[in-house]
Amino acid sequence: MVSGDGVRNDSAASVGGHSVQAGQIHGDVHFHQGTENRVVPRQLPLAARHFVNRAVEQDALTTLLGGAKTEGFVLISTVDGIAGVGKSTLAVHWAHGMRDRFPDGELYVNLRGFDPAAEPVKPAEALAAFLTALGVSGERMPQDADARAALFRSMVHDKRMLILLDNARTAEQVRPLLPSSPSCLVLVTSRNRLHELVVREGATRIALEVLTDDEAEQLLARYLGDERVAAEPEAVRELVRHCAGLPLALGIAAVRAAENPDFPLDELVSELQDERDRLDALDAGGVTGVRAVFSWSYRSLRPEAARMFRLLGLPTGPDISLAAAADLAGMAPREARALLAELARANLVDQHKPGRYQFHDLIRAYAAECAAADETPTDREAAIRRLLDHYLRTSHAIERTLVGHSRKFVPQLPDSEASGLAFDGEPDMLSWWDTEHANLVAAVRKAAQVELYVHAWQLTYKLMYFFKLRGHTDDWISSYEVALRAARRLGDRVAEAYLFYDLGMPYFGLKQYETALHHQQRALDLFEEIGDRYATGIALTALAEDYIELQRLDDAHRCLLRGLAVQLEVGNRHGQGYANNMLGVLNVRRGEQAKATEHFTEALALYREVGEKFGEAFVMHQLAGIRTRAGQPNEAMSLYRMAVDLRREIGHRQGEAQSLRGLGTALQAGGDIERACMCWQQALVIFDEIGDAEAEDVRAELDRS
């Protein structure tokens, strides 16, 4: 039928139910269903059977929920973390416990942000699923994504609903799925850090960390039972350590153990010992194994970030600085920072300190696999060489600044594009060495492993003063053993000689004087063989130091006279100071205090002339001991205090403690027991911190006082 204004009143199809016809429509048309047809979606997935209570994170979510309707904004929380850390498990478990708080239901979608096969879910697809769950039929479904989002917001307005958006990839994927009603709570899980949602939508971020050791053991007990876990505590601890607190890895390991209840857990632990084989042992097959799960995040990276991820799998140290990562990748720090930020957003690396990055252990193993598969051997070697050059050239600059006056031998560094770091002063240099300590030791081993033998022995040689200063005896010995093997592979007799000389020192510190003597004698023989007179004089003095401790005082005297003669011949003022220093020690042992004082005084002048602060502090300590024994406690106190200050200044903690102990003895001799005990307490703290056996002697002194 046609009305007078030309508008037809026909339907295009047969009508079932009510039909609304209007000539002109202003505003929205709302359809209201009867309450008997109201849809209450309950879409949460099944909660995990084995779950360790994440009390802190669950409390944070509950606190957020408690703030509903107070600000007038929709409540959003993001839960992010590395692959396999249990983000979805936590979200689903918490949501199940809160279902009664959401009478209008809960909506759930797996956005497949990191699916190994399928593409991420488009917002329009997720909205269609939500609208269907809310009762929107196919013929009423808007085709446009924006229209779907508008209808979704309308339908959940003022409803108390939980919306769980699982495995999101980006904020753009999430944003169209957000309601506008403050009565709703949105929970988003992602491997990426969705900072945009925090900044723009005011989301609360929860960073999910790996399980603590206790939590990991609890999880294993859920799978295996308390009795089995209690029966093999050591194996359980090793299992937890190898899985590095990752719930996915722990679950896979536990399932494997549960399949063989009669097998001891030690057998599974043995399969996890080698990091290279660990991912195989934790492979559940299909898309649920640790390797497969990590691959989803890896494949989502831009090519440049993926390359950085692979290269970071090559070093074996515990972390890496921005500067080192930049040299590893052969790029400027600004470019490296951007790529590392992308990896951090993907939760593939963690910036655990400003400018320092580290892997979860299993992700590092996966990154190393990716490097082996996707980088050529030439590119891998070039990257490692650049990193080693970074460590070598920086350590070279520090060593030259701190002890260049006493170490004449300077090996020719390998050619490199890396220039190393520069520092404002000595404290910053020592701080860098302290920070990079474990990475430097790992780098020495890595250099030998990839047959970069020059880097292996030179980096070790450059670290001698650091090892000596800080008392890192075990690392000193193990690194020098690696370096010696490298020098022998190169047939470099000069390097071998200097390494033997340096290796004698830590054994001397351990009071293994026969071993120290062996290394110094080997060094002396090589120096004489290659005709190095400068080093020959130094080695003779070091040999005498060993003889003194072995009570072979006549042998020590002969070596010292020969050594001093050579030092005078070559004009080595530092070496002359060293020889006079040891002549002073020798005369103390012989009970000739006057002669000892004469030689110490000469040594002190020579050390000060060349800027040898380590030796200067040693001499002042020795002179203070002579004053104490001579019944001159006040003079001894003054010298000990100067030795303490100087040793503290250069960072020689063992020496600082020794001089504090001596100062306590001088104070005791002067009748000041209270201050003596204070000095001994300070010394004891340092000895305990560095693991020095002298701590027990100090405890005995405190007990007697």
RACORPE-V857020 format. One record per run of one state. SS is the DSSP state (helix for helix, strand for strand, loop for the rest). FROM is the first residue (numbers start at 0). TO is the last residue. If there is no record, write none. Layout:
SS;FROM;TO + SS;FROM;TO
This chain:
loop;0;0 + strand;1;1 + loop;2;6 + strand;7;7 + loop;8;33 + helix;34;36 + loop;37;40 + strand;41;41 + loop;42;53 + helix;54;65 + loop;66;73 + strand;74;79 + loop;80;85 + helix;86;96 + loop;97;97 + helix;98;100 + loop;101;104 + strand;105;109 + loop;110;121 + helix;122;132 + loop;133;136 + helix;137;139 + loop;140;143 + helix;144;155 + loop;156;160 + strand;161;167 + loop;168;169 + helix;170;174 + loop;175;183 + strand;184;189 + loop;190;193 + helix;194;199 + loop;200;202 + strand;203;206 + loop;207;211 + helix;212;223 + loop;224;224 + helix;225;230 + loop;231;231 + helix;232;242 + loop;243;245 + helix;246;258 + loop;259;263 + helix;264;270 + loop;271;273 + helix;274;280 + loop;281;288 + helix;289;298 + loop;299;301 + helix;302;311 + loop;312;318 + strand;319;320 + helix;321;328 + loop;329;331 + helix;332;344 + loop;345;348 + strand;349;352 + loop;353;354 + strand;355;357 + loop;358;359 + helix;360;373 + loop;374;375 + helix;376;402 + loop;403;424 + helix;425;448 + loop;449;451 + helix;452;461 + loop;462;462 + helix;463;469 + loop;470;471 + helix;472;489 + loop;490;491 + helix;492;508 + loop;509;511 + helix;512;529 + loop;530;531 + helix;532;548 + loop;549;551 + helix;552;569 + loop;570;571 + helix;572;588 + loop;589;591 + helix;592;609 + loop;610;611 + helix;612;628 + loop;629;631 + helix;632;649 + loop;650;651 + helix;652;668 + loop;669;671 + helix;672;689 + loop;690;692 + helix;693;703 + loop;704;704
